[in-house]
Amino acid sequence: MSIHHPHPEHREALIGSMHRYGAAIRGERGLVSIHTLADADSDRLVGLAIFDSEEDFRRLAPLARAAVAEDPFERWESVPIDGLALTEV
């Protein structure tokens, strides 16, 4: 899960980046689902990707990251991306 705080003028560019990230791995074996979500009560955007296993995440994440490697997140975001590596307990 990645939580983004875009500057208002870069919100649509960031959403486009999040969609490209998802498109790079959508349909790949090991990806359960991937979503770009907007928080109804704030400016936050949330990227949520669910994988079958940590191994699948480690295999697919580099492909997704490569799709957005040139995107200027440091300019688009008001604070650094808050990335969470969640596991079920």
C-alpha positions in Angstrom: 0.0 0.0 0.0 1.3 3.4 -0.9 -0.2 6.6 0.5 0.3 9.7 -1.7 -0.3 13.4 -0.9 -0.3 15.2 -4.3 -0.1 18.9 -4.8 -3.5 19.8 -6.2 -2.0 20.9 -9.6 -0.3 17.5 -10.0 -3.2 15.2 -8.8 -4.2 14.0 -12.3 -0.6 13.4 -13.3 -0.1 11.3 -10.1 -3.3 9.3 -10.8 -2.1 8.6 -14.3 1.2 7.4 -12.9 -0.6 5.1 -10.5 -2.6 3.7 -13.3 0.5 3.0 -15.4 2.1 1.3 -12.4 -0.9 -1.0 -12.2 -1.2 -1.6 -15.9 2.4 -2.8 -15.9 1.5 -5.9 -13.8 -2.2 -6.3 -14.2 -3.0 -9.8 -15.4 0.4 -11.2 -14.2 0.5 -14.5 -12.3 0.7 -13.8 -8.6 -1.2 -10.5 -8.6 -4.5 -10.8 -6.9 -5.7 -7.2 -7.5 -4.4 -3.7 -7.8 -6.3 -0.4 -7.2 -5.9 3.3 -7.3 -8.1 4.8 -4.6 -9.0 8.4 -3.4 -9.8 9.1 0.2 -13.2 10.8 0.4 -12.1 13.0 3.3 -8.7 14.3 2.3 -6.4 14.9 -0.7 -4.8 11.4 -0.2 -4.5 8.9 -3.0 -3.9 5.3 -2.1 -2.3 2.6 -4.2 -3.3 -0.9 -3.0 -1.8 -4.0 -4.6 -2.5 -7.5 -3.2 -0.2 -10.4 -4.2 -0.5 -14.1 -3.6 2.9 -14.1 -1.8 5.8 -12.0 -0.8 7.8 -13.8 -3.5 5.2 -12.6 -6.1 5.5 -9.0 -4.8 9.3 -9.1 -5.1 9.1 -10.5 -8.6 6.4 -8.1 -9.9 7.2 -4.8 -8.0 10.3 -4.0 -10.1 8.2 -4.3 -13.3 5.6 -1.9 -11.9 8.3 0.5 -10.6 10.0 0.6 -14.0 6.8 1.8 -15.6 7.0 5.0 -13.4 10.7 5.3 -12.9 10.9 8.7 -14.7 7.9 10.3 -13.0 8.8 13.3 -10.8 7.2 12.2 -7.5 9.4 14.7 -5.6 7.6 17.5 -7.5 4.1 16.0 -7.5 4.0 15.0 -3.8 3.6 17.4 -0.9 5.3 14.9 1.5 7.2 11.7 0.8 5.3 8.6 -0.2 4.2 6.5 2.7 4.8 2.9 1.6 3.5 0.1 3.7 4.4 -3.6 3.3 1.4 -5.2 5.0 1.0 -8.9 5.8 -1.9 -10.7 7.2 -1.6 -11.7 10.9 
